[in-house]
Amino acid sequence: MASFSLQEIALDQQQHYEDVFPLIYAAEDTSSTLAQVDAWVLENKKRLLEQLSRHGAILFRGLPINSDQDFDRLIQSFGLENFTYAESLSNAVRRNRTERVFTANEAPASVSIFLHHEMAQTPIYPSKLFFYCEQAAESGGATPLCRSDILLQELEKQAPEFVADCIEKGVRYSNVMPDIDDPESGQGRSWRSTLSTTDKIAAEEKLRKLGYEWEWLEQGSLRVTTAVLPAVKETSNGRQVFFNQLIAAFRGWKDTRNATEKSIRFGDDSEISTEAMAKAIQIGDELSFDIPWQTGDVALVDNFLVMHGRRPFEGQRRVLASLIAD
């Protein structure tokens, strides 16, 4: 059997900054085995992670990944620390397939998930994300990716006062969590699941330790507001990035419990202007690369450098995810 190798390929709409975005690899031999992939990853892990920090995202095509178990095995071959869904403060309803692997979001196909850094609306967040396309949608369903460093550079040109406020003031997020999971909403994870407890006193103690404010509402719902969180961060390699959930919250945090205008404020409790958010949204849309998912594709995303989302779709679409702590 031929040795396993990947070749860099190009796709339409790829972007070119100091490096191509995203980096895309395709297997030269589609009859390769998982054992061969394991060995290749072990040999090339350091190089791949260095490329990830430069490019922001890597799409792998043609790997012998045919199930959630195969995907789990691929992730484990990288030897990176797992960030479990259970310990996360994610707003999204997800379903675990393995200890490492879960559904990306259970929200209905018609719901858009707008650009965000995973869990940037919380004080704890993963450093990297793996995605696996178990089944591509009949139409739609792309995962948009946007380089946050490039978005910030454009915002500094077009809305410098807004960027200065983001840096100086930070942001606070508010959302209402239901008593039980609501899979009809992109923000439908219950407080019981989010805080890993069914006890209100234990929930309050966890929120206190995390710096949250809270209020119990009718029907057992819980409104929480974060401490002041950064809206701009510096990555380990010195890049300034628009690291937050502002676009997603402004555009999409709305359901029977939540309203976008109540979801985000600056850290000093002043309003964030709709004009500034419109500019950030416009730039994010212009800079987005849509992953054209094919069944079996795997993507690795730097959560500090790249925002992601989900386009609406038709038909069955199953994209699985896994989070990396380190």
Secondary structure as GFF3:
##gff-version 3
##sequence-region A 1 326
A	DSSP	beta_strand	6	8	.	.	.	ID=ss1
A	DSSP	beta_strand	15	16	.	.	.	ID=ss2
A	DSSP	beta_strand	20	21	.	.	.	ID=ss3
A	DSSP	beta_strand	23	27	.	.	.	ID=ss4
A	DSSP	alpha_helix	34	55	.	.	.	ID=ss5
A	DSSP	beta_strand	57	61	.	.	.	ID=ss6
A	DSSP	alpha_helix	68	77	.	.	.	ID=ss7
A	DSSP	beta_strand	102	103	.	.	.	ID=ss8
A	DSSP	beta_strand	113	116	.	.	.	ID=ss9
A	DSSP	beta_strand	128	135	.	.	.	ID=ss10
A	DSSP	beta_strand	139	140	.	.	.	ID=ss11
A	DSSP	beta_strand	143	147	.	.	.	ID=ss12
A	DSSP	alpha_helix	148	158	.	.	.	ID=ss13
A	DSSP	alpha_helix	160	169	.	.	.	ID=ss14
A	DSSP	beta_strand	171	177	.	.	.	ID=ss15
A	DSSP	alpha_helix	191	194	.	.	.	ID=ss16
A	DSSP	alpha_helix	200	210	.	.	.	ID=ss17
A	DSSP	beta_strand	213	216	.	.	.	ID=ss18
A	DSSP	three_ten_helix	218	220	.	.	.	ID=ss19
A	DSSP	beta_strand	222	225	.	.	.	ID=ss20
A	DSSP	beta_strand	233	234	.	.	.	ID=ss21
A	DSSP	beta_strand	240	241	.	.	.	ID=ss22
A	DSSP	alpha_helix	246	252	.	.	.	ID=ss23
A	DSSP	three_ten_helix	260	262	.	.	.	ID=ss24
A	DSSP	beta_strand	264	266	.	.	.	ID=ss25
A	DSSP	alpha_helix	274	287	.	.	.	ID=ss26
A	DSSP	beta_strand	289	291	.	.	.	ID=ss27
A	DSSP	beta_strand	298	302	.	.	.	ID=ss28
A	DSSP	beta_strand	306	310	.	.	.	ID=ss29
A	DSSP	beta_strand	313	314	.	.	.	ID=ss30
A	DSSP	beta_strand	318	324	.	.	.	ID=ss31
###
